[in-house]
Amino acid sequence: MRFLNFHAAAALILGALITATPQASAQLRVVATTPDLASVAREIGGDRVNVVALAKPTEDPHFVDAKPSFIVTLNRGDALIDGGAELELGWLPPLLENARNGRIMAGARGRIVASEGVRLLEIPTSFDRSKGDIHSLGNPHFMIDPVTVKIVARNIANHFAQIDPKSAATYNSNLARFNARLDAKMSDWQRQVAPFRGAKIVTYHRDFIYLAQRFGLSIVDELEPKPGIAPSPAHLAQVIGEMKANNAKVILVQPFQNRKTAETVARQTGATVLDTPQQPGAVANTSTYLDMMDNLVRALATGLGAKK
């Protein structure tokens, strides 16, 4: 990740902000670190909010290219929604330091930590960097569990109501509507995946454990030997053995992961590589969180069905 003389760039940008005239707007200016959080914020905020996502849909949320322009966006924000659980630890803190916006600092009404109240999985008993890019607070990829997203949506609604009390009823109404749509979709997603309950799958990174737990799938291995560590030939040979032994026939990858590596393993195991992005907008016709989950579940059910 690059910070390209970050403090110098920040000074120039903030100097311009001091002389700039703020744009008047009745909407809350909401900044989300990732598109999935931005999508949920739009569902809850409706026309009361203007939401901007910092990360691109096809970008690894751990390693977002922190641009100086993000400082301006954060400086002007009324609210910031971040994943928490150290998801953005590598790039967000320097941006916040340079943005100098008390409205979105830790503990402020405008700082919304999505992981608050979420039961995180894989909390390490000891912090050891030799185990790879682990997170001391637990696995941060919980947005892929639709049930957990209801907790996130409630966090967002609560904070929006604190920032903008006069619209609290609207935020709560939008939350109830979103939850109802999510419940209906969840029934459909469970129906699609139910025939494959217990199926063995392989992922590139440890980013599908919440999905696997929710839908009753079993992850037998990852192509990365440790989180954030590039696959080695020796480890891939081990994965191939595990896949053959467990009859695992699908490999899940995201847009920023090495698909050629997954294809190499697939050729030697008779598996299918499934493109399963976790962010809205990564592929066509997935502009919302619900669209993204529709696409992911459909790809998963189709892939598992073809290899049944």
C-alpha angles and dihedrals in degrees: 000000000000129000095179101206087321101185093049091049091046092053092053093048095046089048088058091048092056091060096038122098111236114242110246113234135161090209123090110250104228125188119196123188094219136027094245091057089045091053093053090047090055090051091053099037100041112174091345092076141054108206128197125184118210100201122065117240091246095045126104103249090216093059110034116166100247107219124197088234088067088068090063091048092050093044091057097041123116091196138018123201115197129172095237121199087097093290092138097029094120097057116010103068096064090049092052092047091055096041091063094200113152091191092072103033121117111293096017121123089245095055108092116186107196095203093061107122094007118129100232121208128220098028102177119236089213133020109238121160090199086075090064132249097342125163119232092214096049139268108330099201095094097125089083089071107082093202091055090050088068088064090050092049091052090051090052094047092049093052094043088054091051093050095042108024095172089065096044093111091053092051092049091047091050090048092054090048092049092048091051091052091046092051091051091048091047091058089053094046092049090050092052095049098036095090089060099047109146093023116151117238139174126217132193097230132011090267102112102055094107091050091048093050094047095049099036100250127144122227107208097183147337127238088230110077088214130004109287094005117119115245116264125208090247093053093046089053087054091049091051089053092049092049093051092046093049098035091238107173107176134061119198119214137174126218095261095049125091105268093180090063090051091048091052091055091044093055091056095047104035090244131144123236110226121202102221111166116188097208130080112245096028089113132021120287095017102104095137136049091250091050090051092051091047089055094045096048092045091051091047095048092045093049095046091045092053090053098042 
